[in-house]
Amino acid sequence: MQDLPKLIKELQTSVIEAGQERAKADALFLSIGEGVLATDEQGIIRRVNQVALDMLGFKEADLIGSWYPKVIVATDEKGHKQRSIDRPITEAFLTGKPVAGKTFYTKKDSTLLPVYVTLSPLMLDGAPVGAIEVFRDITKELAIDKMKNEFIALASHQLRTPLSTINIYVHLLKDGYGGPLSDEQMEYVLAMLSAGTRMQSLIEALLNISKLESGQLTAKSQAVPLPKIMNEVLAELNQSIVDKKLSVTFKPSKELPEPETDCLMIQEVLTNLVANAIQYTPELGKITITMQRKANEMIIKVKDSGIGIPKEKHTMLFSPFFRAQNALEFFEAGTGLGLYLVKLLVQTLGGKVWFTSQEDKGSTFFVALPLVSPEQTKAGDQNG
Amino acid sequence: MVRILIVEDDIALNKAYQIVLSRKSHHVDSAYNGLEALEKIQSNQPDIILLDLLMPRMNGLEFLRAYKPKDRSGVTIIAFSNLDTPSEIDEAYRLGIHKHLLKAATSPGELTTLIDELILIRKI
């Protein structure tokens, strides 16, 4: 009984502390500069801040108590509605991990707002008890991105014209149209030719990247005989294979299905991966290429015995203009765009690309290509 | 002798094609825009036209729309440009070009090989 006043005092302190914590959480919730909403374990909206209401044009009463995927409709850029099963909240509740991504929210006046959404599940003993979603308006980012792509496309076109003139006259010199060249003159001309060709591939890569990033280049879909394409790629690159005395083996498994994909895009992917393997493998090295079916995917593997990729650089490998120090020392003339282009192309084809590598031992690049193109899968879903 | 008309506004490039193609003992003539090309064609019908698409006064697509020979089958048109916007290239194909080549990516050797192949196929 003696302890009762003490107990009451402790309880009072706890209540005050809880109140302070609650006030802090409220202040955070209300003052944060991005749209925030909180749902319960069923996805019913329980709280929403003013920024979210302003961005979407809703009133608090429109949202509170409603199932969130229903009142805040998400679509792609063309206005195709995202199914609730594909919304981040479903994945976040299933995995217990935060999910982030770009999407378009439908405002109250039916216009679309591009947003970047991060949804974090609140987990208690492994079960979801609610979710907090933070989203921001990315209209300006998208506009800047569009301007960047337009600028690159325009600049690249403008660069092509003078470069065509330089390249053709260098070719004319080399082919003897201006008279015979001494060995020394030929050496100079070949240096110009090599630099011109390198600049040419840089411009083409930039243009392709800007087209892929802006969605101007979309994948066609036809049955593609991959082994045949790979043999064409190897034939095209044969001279450099012979020059470096590399042993190249290509073993597709028997009776491979022909994936429905974009022939030119996959050819570009294979060319880049094999050219890299050749580039970064010293003389007398080995390149092994395999293709096999695994469930609904085709797995293409390009393995080399080359210089490999330093471990600390693994995360940067698919970034534009990235080249590892050992790559720069080994082969000067790379553009740093090849693997970025490969990543964009494989994504456009609905596939995945990854690698394993050990410095001084070699690298293996993998591409998983869906047997049926993403467009067709979508159409199938709608029919089913 | 095969008659080739080069339609290209860039003077240096136009000259380079003349050098490459005359060496192959073809009869080569030059125009610097679509209008000039139409005039040249009236007096001398070419077998092959090498056509740039981006040109002042009359561009390649406008030329293709304006060019109405009695017998189109006798003429092979190769669009040769640094333009690669699909809509314009598709339009050029609809207007009857045989092939589109990217200027920046085509060496003189590749150009002459293509013309030799055309001559073989079309028996010009």
Boltz contact constraints between the chains, C-beta under 6 A:
constraints:
  - contact:
      token1: [A, 160]
      token2: [B, 82]
      max_distance: 6.0
  - contact:
      token1: [A, 160]
      token2: [B, 104]
      max_distance: 6.0
  - contact:
      token1: [A, 161]
      token2: [B, 82]
      max_distance: 6.0
  - contact:
      token1: [A, 163]
      token2: [B, 104]
      max_distance: 6.0
  - contact:
      token1: [A, 164]
      token2: [B, 103]
      max_distance: 6.0
  - contact:
      token1: [A, 164]
      token2: [B, 104]
      max_distance: 6.0
  - contact:
      token1: [A, 165]
      token2: [B, 12]
      max_distance: 6.0
  - contact:
      token1: [A, 165]
      token2: [B, 13]
      max_distance: 6.0
  - contact:
      token1: [A, 168]
      token2: [B, 16]
      max_distance: 6.0
  - contact:
      token1: [A, 171]
      token2: [B, 107]
      max_distance: 6.0
  - contact:
      token1: [A, 171]
      token2: [B, 108]
      max_distance: 6.0
  - contact:
      token1: [A, 177]
      token2: [B, 19]
      max_distance: 6.0
  - contact:
      token1: [A, 200]
      token2: [B, 104]
      max_distance: 6.0
